[in-house]
């Protein structure tokens, strides 16, 4: 049986289980895990399923994957938002679609259930084909198709960084199941190069901390470049004793961003920093095991006044990464580490060479 994580001095196994149970408590009858506002999006839903899997709540996780099967559209995407079983926002986001590969690969690593992975393979394949269909010649992936099928005219750095991990996980899953997908591997190579070396390819969202750490979290930036990236904006986004800001210009730390930063630091080999941030954000823990979404540290109030399933999920995944507890604990560490094959379309010196 897979060990449920604990991080000594910070969070116990029992506390991790209670946090996962707080996710299951908000899961609806159809298997969806909603935001506090009531809508469901595929990316945060999948993150919650991964946390349920880590904590051994397999039945609840599988119910959530059934929800994804039912709501996937023929083009491989999911509605941006689903409410009461119906699309509330019909556009399909590329990073939402890509994350199914991370979830299914994670489930296979943790549970070893190849039959389940095979049953989900058509869902993953459709989703990643949708994603690759939004890649530009240079390599970035446009952030959505609207309800009429028209692609967006720009890409997002955070979304593309998550997609990079999705394509890597999809390629690994394809190899395991005997259906290699070299087009996904090439798409990931080109995307990773653009993320690491071409900031001009993305809309400017630099006030968001996710644009700071996600290139590391998704595996496109590693080694010395990752360390320099963290050092460059550390004082901008990290509040000692509290965690990570959501945006640079507001006195607001958030649990999900803090724990994703923990995962990124761990992936970059910066374990002591990761442990410190994870310890700092525990002030957001509620007595029932759930986590407040954020804390406004000037007003000294929780903001928004809610406890979110996706925040709890990020806590569980961060605990697993730090504890090395399950066979899926390295899914963020393992997202990088390969030399990218690139074309000359980006126009840079390396590509010309």
CORMOSUL-V262710 format. One record per backbone hydrogen bond with DSSP energy under -1.0 kcal/mol. NH is the residue of the N-H (numbers start at 1). CO is the residue of the C=O. If there is no record, write none. Layout:
BEGIN
nh: {NH NH}
co: {CO CO}
END
This chain:
BEGIN
nh: {7 10 11 16 17 18 19 20 21 22 24 25 26 28 31 35 38 40 45 46 47 48 49 50 51 52 53 54 55 56 57 58 61 62 63 64 65 66 67 68 69 70 71 72 73 76 80 81 82 83 86 88 89 92 94 97 98 99 100 101 103 104 105 106 107 108 109 110 111 112 114 117 118 119 120 124 125 126 127 128 129 130 131 132 133 134 135 136 142 143 145 146 149 152 160 161 162 163 164 165 166 167 168 169 170 171 172 173 174 175 176 177 178 179 185 186 187 188 189 190 191 192 193 194 195 196 197 198 201 202 203 208 209 212 213 214 217 218 219 221 227 228 229 230 231 232 233 237 238 239 242 243 245 246 248 250 252 253 254 255 258 259 260 261 262 263 264 265 266 267 268 269 270 271 274 275 276 277 278 279 280 281 282 284 285 286 289 292 293 295 296 297 300 301 303 306 308 312 313 314 315 316 317 318 319 320 321 322 323 324 325 329 331 334 335 347 352 353}
co: {11 7 7 12 13 14 15 16 17 18 20 21 23 32 28 39 35 82 41 42 43 44 45 46 47 48 49 50 51 53 52 56 57 58 59 60 61 62 63 64 65 66 67 68 77 73 91 89 40 86 83 81 81 145 143 93 94 95 97 98 99 100 101 102 103 104 105 106 107 108 112 113 114 115 116 120 121 122 123 124 125 126 127 128 129 131 132 140 134 154 92 150 146 144 156 157 158 159 160 161 162 163 164 165 166 167 168 169 170 171 172 173 175 174 181 182 183 184 185 186 187 188 189 190 191 192 193 194 198 199 155 205 246 209 209 210 213 214 216 215 223 224 225 226 227 228 229 233 234 243 239 239 237 252 207 247 250 295 244 293 254 255 256 257 258 259 260 261 262 263 264 266 265 269 270 271 272 273 274 275 276 277 279 281 282 290 286 284 306 253 301 251 296 296 294 304 291 308 309 310 311 312 313 314 315 316 317 318 319 320 320 326 328 330 332 344 348 349}
END
